[in-house]
């Protein structure tokens, strides 16, 4: 089972960059650079839409922010008084 490992801003940047790279690749589609840009853009757009990055998983990274009041070292919520 997979989980989200990209935060909202990370996903937004990936989707924007992916769309721009796909457009650039589309315009240069007759050469190797255009195909490479299109492929990289498709990967960036896809990971942004899904919210999961395989490279982040391999490296144990996540840009998802923990909920406020959450203690990262325990499974309890701390309530402020």
C-alpha positions in Angstrom: 0.0 0.0 0.0 1.3 3.4 -0.9 0.8 6.7 1.0 1.2 10.4 0.2 4.7 11.6 0.6 4.4 15.0 -1.2 3.0 18.1 0.5 0.6 20.4 -1.2 3.2 23.0 -2.3 5.4 20.2 -3.6 2.6 18.7 -5.6 1.7 22.1 -7.0 5.2 22.8 -8.2 5.5 19.4 -9.8 2.2 19.8 -11.6 3.1 23.3 -12.9 6.7 22.2 -13.9 5.4 19.0 -15.5 2.9 20.9 -17.6 5.5 23.4 -18.7 8.0 20.7 -19.6 5.4 18.7 -21.5 4.5 21.9 -23.5 8.2 22.6 -24.2 8.7 18.9 -25.2 5.7 19.1 -27.5 7.2 22.1 -29.3 10.5 20.3 -29.7 9.0 16.9 -30.4 11.2 16.1 -33.4 14.5 15.9 -31.5 15.9 14.0 -28.5 15.7 17.0 -26.2 12.0 17.4 -26.9 11.3 13.7 -26.2 13.3 13.9 -22.9 11.5 17.1 -21.8 8.2 15.5 -22.6 9.1 12.3 -20.6 10.4 14.2 -17.6 7.4 16.5 -17.6 5.0 13.5 -17.7 6.7 12.0 -14.7 6.6 15.2 -12.8 3.0 15.8 -13.6 2.0 12.2 -12.8 3.8 12.3 -9.4 2.2 15.6 -8.6 -1.3 14.4 -9.4 -0.9 11.1 -7.5 1.0 12.7 -4.5 3.5 9.9 -4.3 7.1 10.0 -5.4 9.1 6.7 -5.7 12.4 8.5 -5.1 11.1 10.0 -1.9 10.1 6.5 -0.8 13.5 5.1 -1.5 15.2 7.9 0.4 12.7 7.9 3.3 11.7 11.5 2.6 8.3 13.2 2.8 7.2 16.8 2.4 3.8 16.2 4.0 3.5 18.4 7.1 2.5 16.7 10.3 -0.8 18.0 11.9 -0.4 20.7 14.5 0.0 19.4 18.0 1.4 16.1 16.8 4.4 14.6 18.6 6.6 12.9 16.0 8.1 10.6 18.6 4.8 9.2 19.9 1.3 8.3 18.7 -0.6 10.7 20.9 -2.0 14.1 20.3 -1.0 16.9 22.7 -3.7 19.4 23.4 -2.7 22.9 24.4 -4.4 24.4 27.4 
